[in-house]
Amino acid sequence: MAYLFWSTALLLFSSLEVVSKPIMGQVDPFTMTFMRFFIGGSFLFFISSLVKRPGYQKMVKADFLKIVFIGSLNTIFSMTMLQLSIKYGNASSAATLISTSPLFTALFAYLIISEKVSKRKKIGIALGLIGIITFGFGMLEGDSLAGIIFGIIAAVTFGMYSVLLRRHIARYGPLRCTAYSTLIPSLIYGFFLMITGQFTIPVLDTQGWVIIFYLGICVTGIAYYALLEAVNRMGATIAMRLFYVKPVVATTFALIFLSEPVGIVKIIGMGIIIFSLFL
């Protein structure tokens, strides 16, 4: 089950940049992020109200506020940075940059929750990072410095989010934690956009709205739940290594659906990334 959740999260997260790229000119990154997490959070909140799992504690107010704060770190900040990275660069480049998050996850897991990292895992993490860097050299055309910076910031903050939320997942369950950490921050985000005059309802055709709801329900709701289930069952360091495979899957999607080229450097990077998973 742990690997089923892991694989589900991998496939859905890998489709994010490719699916959202076609409507980036029609929906600004801030509205895109709000809509993703509001739709996904609402979906998860509805499911969590129907599914009652025994063994988890009743949530106290202090922890609820902590979960909302941690969720805001991801929803309001990290994912906005990712959408900006997509806007100012190639979809496959943004996917590669966010895929460095396991490095920061391992670091924060060691510093914050004292999660042990074996020597073999350290080698695998380092090798995976080398693979991502190698992979990145094959996709510089069409990128910008701003897009790269936004992508790195997204990776750092997403790594911290996954670690900080883990202790609450063990106590209250992945489904409830995912619902609260997506829906409530999205409402805060929407309110902030409205009072600053940044909130706009995009004018989209049927395909555009299908993309929005796919990003909300599947890439945000289901994918985040699957990821946190994997984190709960595998540990943050191992589970977050799915982001080493994400550039490979995302580039395949980008090749098929966006006709982004794949060169020899990318292929070498893919090989290194896949090998790192066996360590």
N, C-alpha and C positions, 0 to 999 in steps of 0.2 A: 504493500500500500504506500509505503514511503516513496518508492521510486515511481509509482503511478502518479502521485501528487507532483513529484519532481518533474516528470516528463510533461504533464499537463501545463504546469507553470512555464516550462521552457518553451513549448510551442506557442502558447498564447503571448508571452512576453516578446518572443522573437518577431511576432507579427506587428507589434506596436508601431515602429518607425515606418515600415512599408505601408501599412494601412492608413496611417494618419497623414503621410506625406502629400497625397493628392489633394487634400482639402486645406492644407496649411495656408494657401493664398486666400481662402474664403473664411477661415476661422482663425482669429488671433490666438497665440499660445496660451494666454491667460484664460480666455473663455473656453478653449479646448480642455484645459486642465480641470476647470470647474465642472464642466459638463460630464467629463469622464468620471470623476469621483462622486459627483452627485447621483448619477445614474447607477454606477456600480455600488455605491454605499447604500442607496435606497433598496436595491435588489438584495444585498446581503442582509440588511436590517430586517427586511420582510422574511427572508429565509430563517434568520436566527430567531425570530419571534415564533416560528412554527416548530423548529427543531429544539427540543430540550434534552441536553445530554447530561446524564447523572455524573457525579464525581467532580464537577467544577463548583467553585465557591460563588456565593452571591457577591456581586461587585460593590465595593465600597466607594464612596464619593471621591476620596483622595486618589484612588487608583483610576477612576473614571476620568478625572481631570488630567492625570499623567498620560493616559492613553490618547486623549484628545490632543494633548501637546505633542506627543511623539508622532501621532498621525499628521499633525499640521506640519511638522518638519519634513515629512515626505510629500503630502498632498499639495501644500501651499508653496513649499520652497523647492524640494528636489525635483518633482515632476514638472514644475514650471521651467526649471533650468534645462531639463531634458527636451521639452518642447521647443525651447529657444535654440537648443543645439540642433534639433531636426530642421528648424526653420533656416538656420544660417549655415547648414552643411548638408552633406549627403546622408540619406537615411541609414546606410550601412556604417558610416563613420560614427553617427550618434549611437548606434547599437554597440559598436566596439568600445566607445568611451565609457558608456554606462556599465559595460562588462568588466571594467576594472574594479567594480565595487567589492568583489570577494577579497581583494587585498586589504581594503579598509575594514571590511567585515571581520576578517581574522584579527586585525590589529585592535579594533574596538572590543571584540569578544575577549581577547586576552587582557586588555586594560580594564574593562568595565565589569565583566562577569567571570573573569578568571577561567575562561574556557581553555582547556589544554590543547595545544597544537603539536602533534608529533613531528619528528624530523622528516618523515616521509611526506606528511601533509605540507610542510613548509617547502619542500622541494617541488611538490606538485603545484603549489600556489605560485612559486617563483617561475616555474617553467610555463605555467599558464599565462602569466603576465608577459613573459618574453614572447609567447605566441601571439598575444594580443598586439604588442608593440610591432612585431614583424608584420602582422596582418594589417596594421594601421598604415604602414608605409605604402601599401598598395592602393590606398584610397584618398590621397591628398588632394587630387584635382576636384574642384567644386567646393572645397571646405574653406573655412575662414578661421582666423585666430579666435574670434568671438565664439564661434560654434564649438571649437575645441575646449575653450575655457568653461563654457556653460556645461559641456558634457562631463568634464572632470569634477566640477562642483556637484553635479547631480550624482555622480558615482560615490563621492565621499559622504554626502548626506544620506543617500539611500543605504549605504553600509551601516551608518550609525543607527538609522531607523530600525533596520532588521534586528540589530543586537538589543537595543533598548526595549523593544516590544516583546522580546522572547520571554522574559521573566513573567510578564503578564499573561502570555499565551498559556504557560504551564498552569497558571492559577485559574484562568477564566475561559480558556479554550480559544482555538484559532478563529472559529466562526464569529463569535461575539466580539473579539478584539479587532478583527478585520472590519466588521460592520461599523463599530464605533470610531475606529481610527481613519475611516474613509468618509462616512456620511457627515459627522459633526464638523470636521475640518472643512469639508466642501461647502457647508452652509456658512461657515465663518468666511471662507474665501469669497463666496458669492456676495455676501453682505459688504465685504471690503471693496469688491469691484463696483458695486452699486454706488457706495458713498463717494468713491473717487471718480465716478463717471466712466469707468472702463467696461462696465457690463453691457454687452450687446447680444441680441438674439440673431444668430447668423441666418442668412437666407440661403438655404440649400435645397437641392433637388432630392428625389427619393433615395438615390444612391448615397448622397452625402449624409442623410439622416441614418441610413442603415449603418454607415461607417461609424457615426457618433455612438449609436446604441451598441454596436459591436465592441467599440473601445471601452464603453462604460460597463456593460454586463460581463463580457468575456475577458478582455485584457485587464480590466481593473477589478471587477468583483470576483470572478471565478479564479483568475490568475493569482491575485493576492492571497485569497483563501488557500489555494493549493500550495503556494510558496510557504505560507506560515505553518501549514500542516507539515510540510517537509522539514522546515526548520525545527519544529517541535519534536519530530521523530528522528531526525538525523543529526541535529546540532547546526548552529549557524554557519560554521566554517565549511562543512561538507555541502550543505544544502545550497549555499550561495555560490558554489562553484558551477552551478548551472549557467551562470553568466559567462563562463569561459566558452561554453558551447553556443551561446546566443549569437555571437558574430557570425558563426558558421551558418546557422539556420537562417538568421536575418539576411545574410548576403545571398543565400540561395533564394529566399523569397524576393529580394530586391532584383536579382537577375531575372527571375520568372515574370514578376509583375511590373517592375519599373525599368527593366532592360539596363540596369546598372552593370557595367563590365566587371569581369572577374579575371585578374591577371595572375601570373605565376607566383608573385610575392604573397598574394592573398591565399593561394593554395598551400604554400609552404607554412604560412601562419596557421591555417586550419589544421594541418597535420600535427604541428607542435601542440596546439590546444587539445586536440583529441587524445594525443599521447599522455598529456599531463593528467587526464582524468583517471588513468589507470594507476597512478601513484598514490 
